[in-house]
Every structure is written in C-alpha cells, then in structure tokens.
Amino acid sequence: MDSALFNLRNALYLGNYQQAISEAMSAGASTERDFFMYRALVEQGQYRAVMDEVGGQAPVSVQAVKLLATYLAGISKDVVVMQLKEWLTDPAALENWQLVLVAATVFLHEGDHKEALKISHQSTQMDVMGLVVQIYLQINRPDLARKQVKAMQEQDDDATLTKLAHAWTCLCEVGSDKYQEALYEFQELGEKYNMSLMLLNAMAASHMHMGRFDEVRDEPQTTYV
C-alpha cells in the first residue's frame, strides 16, 4: 500500500476527514482510494456530493458508498436496504469486504444487528472486524467484543483500527484501570498522527468514566458506541 493510501485510510479511521480527502488527491487512482474518499465525504455529511459524483459505471464497492450516502440523506431508505440485500444474495458478494462493510453499517443504522452480524462476523478483514466490535458493544456483549479485539491484535497489534477497537471496548468495561487504558490509547493515537474531534471526544468520555469532570469541562462530549 502506498503511503498516500495508508494516510488516507488512517485519517478516516481517526476522524480527520478533511485530511483524508486531501490525501486522496495524492493517492493513485483506484477503487480503494475512491471507496475511502467517498466514505470521508459521507462522514462530513456531504451526501449530495457523493450521490452526484458516483456514476452508474462505478465499481460495486463505490456504488455501495453511494447507497450509504443516499440512506443517510433519508432518501428511499427501504430501496437502499433492498438493493444491498439483493447484491448480497450473490455468494461472491461476501468476498467483497467493502460491500460487506457498507451493508453491515446500513443494517446497523436500521437496528438490525442480527443481519449486520450475519454478513460480517466471520470476516478477517480489519475494517470489517472493527465494525463487528462496534456491533457487539451496541448489543451489550463486551465479552464477544473482547474476543474480536484479541483476534485483531493477533493479526496486527499496532494497527490503528486495533487500537481504536481495544480502546472502545475498554470504555465498556468496569474499572478505572480500563478507562485509563482507553485514555492512553486515544492520546497516543492523537500524538502519533493528528488529533481529531473524534479523539478529543473519546478522551473526554474516558475522563468522565473516571469521574474526572474537571478534565472535560471545556471539551466536546459524544456517545462512544
């Protein structure tokens, strides 16, 4: 993977969406670059831009991001879900981790955790594994989230997604040592790369779990799962 593509993906993971879009301009043209670039635009709420730019001849992976943008824009949600389910009827579709990631994300927004896990829980692709951690945390199964994080650590302990998944899981544990562990992970990622609003919010959540409200008085707050 070239450095620009690595930086693009990493910026997206950490919530530095404008940086991700800028990195995409330096990356060579590829389906993967477009997939992550349009996901960054979606995270910025630029749904219309994605819907307008992605044409009918784009690869399925990129078309999937267009469907995500359409869904989040509140347009024809039922049609989006039906289209994704139709694509997933093709056994080969489950080999397309980008499609699986987007489809599971949409199912998650639908509150259909069973369907989201059905298509994603056996994946060994790191992006999908990270999403599975989020699903387990949303259904209050930190025990399964821990197992998933362990599998990610065995695959790549230093990966940004692994560290994020570990930190989010620590926040769902009981005990100040786990909350402190999460705080360290978020701080280290911000220091190693670029700090983002997402990381600041995560750090604020860590402080609040430890009862350190003075530490977050002037920081933004957010839901962590």
N, C-alpha and C positions, 0 to 999 in steps of 0.2 A: 504494500500500500504506500503510495507516495505521501510525502509529508503534508501537502495541502489537503488531501483527502482525510488523513488522520486528524489534522487540526479542525477540519470541518465537522467530523463526527464528534470529536471531543467537545468542541464548543457547543454543539447541540445538546449533548448529554448534560453539560453543566449549566445550561440555561443562558448561554451567551449567544443569543440567536442572531443578532446583527453581525457578530464576528463570524458566525457560521456561514452566513450569506456572503460575506466578504471573502472568506476562504474558498467558497465555491467558485468564485470568479478566477481563482488561481489554479484550481484543480483542472485536470484534463477532462474533456467531455466524456461522460459515461453515465450509464443508468444509475449506478450507485451515487454519483455526485448529484444527479437530478433528484433522486429519492430523498437524500438528506437535505438538500437545499430547499425543496418544496415543503418538507416537514418543518424546517425552521420558519418558513413563511407562515405555515399553519399555526405554529406556536405564537407567532406575533399577531395572529388574528387576521392575517391578510388572505382571507379565504377567497375573495373575488379574484385576486391576482393569480392564485393557483388555478382556480376554475377557468380563467380566461387563457392562461398560458399553456396549460397541458392539453395538447390536441388529441384527437381520436386515434392517431397512429403511434402514440407513446407506448412504451412497454407496460405490461400489466402492473408492474411494481409502482410505476409513476402514476398510472391511472388509479391505482388504489389510494394514493395520497390525494388525488383529486376528489375521490369519493369521500375521503375523510373530511376534506375542506367543505364539501357540499353538506355533509351530515352536520358538522359543527356550525355551519351557517344557518342551520334549521330548515334546509330545503329538501323536500322529498326524502325524509329520513327512512321511511319504510322501503322506498325504492332502493336506497343505498344498501340497506341491510339485505334485501332480496338479491341484489346484484353480487354482493360479496359471498353470500351463501351459494349462489349459482356457480361462481368461479371455484369455490372450494369443493364442489361435487367432483371436480376433476382430481383424481388421485395425485397427479403430478403437481397440482397446486400447492399441496402441503410441503413440497420441496422448495417452494419459493418463500423463503423466510420473511422477505419484505411484505409480501401479501399477507402472510400469517400474522405478522406484527400489526399491520393496519387493521385487519379484520378483527383480531382479538381486542384491539383498542376500541373499536366501534362497539363490539359486544359488551365491553366493559362499561362504556357510556350508557348502553342500553340496560345495564344492571343484570345482564345475562352472563353471570360468572361461569356457569356450567359450560356454556358454548365457548366462551373465551378460553377456558382451560382445556376443553376437548381438543382444540386445534393447536394448542401451544405447549402443553405441559411436557411433551416428550422431546421438544426441540433442544438441541445442544448449541444453537447459535446464541451468542452472548446477548444480543439485543432482545431476543425473544425470552431468554431466561430471566433477564432483568424485569421484563414485564410480568412474567409469571410470579416473581417475588411480590410485585405490587398487588397482583390479584389475590395471592394468599393473605397478604396483610389486610386487604379490604374485606375479606370474609373471616377475619379474625382467626387465622391459622398461622401464627408466628412460628409454630413448630415446623410446619411444612416450608415456610419461608426460609428458616434456618438451614434446612436440608438443601434447598435450592441454592442458597448463598454458598454453602460448602462446596457444591458441585461447581459453581462458578469460580471459587477460589482454587480448586484443583485444576481447573482449565487455565486460568490466568489471574493469579492473585493480585497483580499490580494494575489490572485494567481499571479504568475509571468507572465503568459500569459495575464491576465487582465491588469496588469501594463504596459506591453510592448505595448499592443494594444492601451491603453489610450495615451501613450507617442507618438506613431507613428501618431495617429490621431491629437494630439496637434500640431505636426510639420506641419500638413496640414491646420491648422487654420491660421488666420491673427491676429497678435498682439504679442508683445514681452512677455506678461504675459503667453500666451500659450506655447511659445518656452521655457520660463524659467521653466514652469511646466514640460515639457518634459525632460529638462535637469535634474531636480531634480529626476524624476523617474529613469532615466538611472543611475545617480550617486548612488542612494540608492540601486538599484539592484546590482551594482558592489561592493558596500560596504558590503551589506548583504551576498552576495555569493562571487563569484570570478569575477574580472574584465576580460573582453574579448576584442578581437579586434572589435567585433561587437558593444559592448557597447561604446568603445572608439570612433569608427566611428560615432555612434549615438550622442554622446556628442559633437563631432566636428560639426556635422550637426546642432545641436541646437545652438551652439555658432555662426555659420555662419548665421543662420536665424536672429540672433540678431545683426549682423554686427560686432561681436567680432572676427575679423580675426586674431588678435594677439594671441588669445587664442588657435587657431587651426593651427598656422603656422607650428608647428613641429608634428602635429598629422595626422594620416591617414584619408582620406576622402572617403566617399562612397555614393551611392544613397540609400535613406531611404525607398523607396517604390518599 
